Amino acid sequence: MYFLLSTIASLIAVVVILVWRQRAKLAPLVPPRVANRLPYFRHYAYSPLPGSSFSDQAAAGLSSSTFDLEQNIFGGDSRVGLDERGAAELTDIMRREGVSFDQARLIRQNRLLALHGIDPSGMPLDSKAVTRL
C-alpha cells in the first residue's frame, strides 16, 4: 500500500515539475477564462486596447521628426500602437510641463533612469559601482 502511494506521489511530482519547466510553451494553450484567474498567466492573455493605434497617437501629438509614427501608419504596420501607459505618461508630461514630444520623452527616460539608480549620462549613482578598471 505504501509503495503504491509513494509511486503515485512521485509521478505527480514529476508531472508538476515538467509542467513548471515547460510553462512558457504551455501558457498560450491555457483558456483565457482560466488564465485571467492565475497571476502567472495574466501577461500571456493579451488583448489590444481600444484607441491605441498609431494614427490615434500621432493625432494626439505623440510623433516628431526623430520619432516618426507616420512611417508606421503609411507602411501598413500591423502592430497596435505605442504602450498605453507610456503614451499616457508622455501626454501628461507634455500637458503639465508645456514641452514638446521629444522633450517629454527625454524627461520620462531620465526619470526611469533615476528610478533605477542611473544618472542622465548613463553612469550608475551607486558609489560602490565599478565603472572602469
Salt bridges, closest charged atoms under 4 A:
ASP77 OD2 - ARG79 NH2 2.59
GLU89 OE1 - ARG108 NE 3.10
ASP92 OD1 - ARG95 NH2 2.76
ASP92 OD2 - ARG96 NH2 2.83
GLU97 OE2 - ARG111 NH2 2.81
ASP102 OD1 - ARG105 NH1 2.94
